[in-house]
Amino acid sequence: MKTMTEPIPVTREQAEDAIRTLLRWAGDDPAREGLRDTPRRVAKAYKEWFAGYAQDPTAYLTRTFEEVAGYDEIIVLRNIEFESHCEHHMAPIIGRVHVGYLPRSRVVGISKLARVVDAYAKRLQVQEKMTAQIAQCIHDTLQPIGVGVVIEASHECMTTRGVHKRGVSMVTSTLLGSFREDHRTRDEFMRLIRD
């Protein structure tokens, strides 16, 4: 069984040196005027792009509300925009996520659902894994009757390199609980994210 090891800490200076090495490998001079500050800027961008490694997505879902006047229908947050990076080529993945859940007795603030999406998106990803991670996090933490997550995204690893196919998007879904088991719940969720 494969186990995850803790990453070895890297200083900002080491990261900037690695970027200088990549610039030289690409055929340019990192000491020239236009590239002099590039290592610093790229390291800063990486801190933002991969901030999800320092976040605990489940923590966003711990504060819930039970005073919902008996509300017991599907809750859907559509079109949550995200940017991520492909773990195979480190190229951008840009798209949107639709999240729905059928609450058991408590709901969570909708901004928290968007934060869960960001926490997983701001890591090196493959779309299938990200879809499953978001759904499982909501399922395990909120323990709703059902959860549905659909992601539509464009992968720059396919549009800017390799087969160079623009205008295509990949769609993935993870359905848990009643969203998987009850076709009426699943159909309602799918209709709500399309309307």
N, C-alpha and C positions, 0 to 999 in steps of 0.2 A: 504494500500500500504506500502510495506517495504521500509524503508529509510536507507541509509548507515550512520553510525555514524563515527565520527572521532576516530581513534584509540587512546587509552590512551598512552602517551609517556612512554617508558620504558628505563631505563638507561642501560648502558653496564653491570654494576655490577649486576643489577636485572636479566638480560639475563643470565649471567654466573652462578648466583645462581640457576636459573631454570634448567640449564644444569647439575649442580651438583646434583640437586634433581632427575633428570631423570637417572643419572648414579647410584645413590643409589637405585632407584626404580628398575632398571634393575638387581641389585644384586651385584654391584661392589662398590669399595671404591674410591671416587673421590680424596682422599688425597694420594693415592698410587702414586709412582713415574711416572708410565706410563700414568696416567690420570691427573696429577697435572695441566698441561697446556691445557688439552682438552677443558675445558669451554671457555678459551680465543680463542682457535683456532676455535671452533664451532661457537662462536659469530661472529668472523671475516668472516668465510665462509658464514654465514647467511646474513651478510651485502652484500656480493658479489652476492649470489644466488637470493636475493630479492631486488636488486638495482632498479628494474623496478618501485617500488612504488614511488620512488623519481624522476621519469622521466615522461615527457609529450610527448607521442608518436607523437602527432600532430605537435609539435614544429620542429620535424625533417623534416617535409614535407612543411614547409612554404617557403623555398627558392627554387624557381623553375626556369626553363630556357624556354624561348620562341623561341630562335634562334635554330631551329631544321631543317631548310631547308624544311619545309613542311611535315616532317615525321608524318604519321598518321596511323601507323600499331601497332599491339600489341607489348608491351614491357614485357619481361619475365625475372625474376631473379630466377634461379632454385637452388635447393639444398642448401638453407640457413640453415646451421646446428644450432641447438638450444638445450639448456638444460633448463628444467623447473621442477616444482615440483607439484605433484598432491595435490589438496586442501583437499582431503579426507584422505590421509595417509601421506602426506608430503614426498612421495617417488619420486625419479626422473622420469621424462618423457624426453626421449632423441629421437630426430628425426631431420627431415628437412622440410623446408617450401618452397613451390613454389608460387611465387607472380607474377601476370600478370595484366596489365591494358592497356586499349586503351585510349591514351591521347586525350583530347579535343583540347587543344592549347598549353599546357605546359607540360614539363617533370620534373622529380626530379632526383637528383643524385642517382645512384643505391645503394651506401652505405647507403643512408638514408632509403631505404626499409629494409635493414638488421637491421638497428637500431630500426625501428618500431617493427620488429619481436622480437628483444631482449628486448625492453621495456615491451612488453606484456608477453614474456616468463619468465622474471625474476620477476614473481609474482606467488602466489599460483594459480593454474589453473586447469581447465578441458579443454581437447583438443577442444571440440566443441565450447566453449566460446572463446577460444583464436583465433580460425579460424575466427569466426564472428567479433571479435574485430579488428583484423588486416585488414580485408576487409572493415569494416565500417569506420575505421580511414582513409584509403586511399581514399575511396569513398567520404567521407564528406570533406576531406581537399583538395584533388586535383581536385575533381569534374570531373573525367574522364567519358568517354562514358560507360565504363564497367570495372569491377574488378573481378579477380578470385584469390582465395587463396586455396591451397591444402596442407594439413599437413599429413605426414606419421610419426608415432612415436611408440616407444616401451615404455610401462608403467611398471615401476618396481614394482608398487603396485600389479600388476598381475603376474609378473615373479618371484618375490622374496618372496611373501607371498600369502595367499589365495589359488587360484587354481594352482599356480606354473607352468604356461605355458610359456615356452621360445620360442623364434623364431617367435612370432606373432607381427604384427604391426597393428595399427589402422589408418585408412585413413578417413579424414574429408575434406569437401570442402564447401566454401561459394562463390556463384556466384551472382554478382550484375549487374544491368544495362544490357548492350548488351550481357554480358557473360551468363546471365540467359535467356534473351528473344530471342536471335538469335542463333540457333543451329550451324550455320557455325562458328560464333565467338567462341562459347563454344568448338566446335570440334577442331578448330585451337589451342586454348589454351591448351587443353588436349594433343594434338599431340606434341606441343612444349615442354611440361614438361616431356614427355616420351622419346623423341628422344635423 
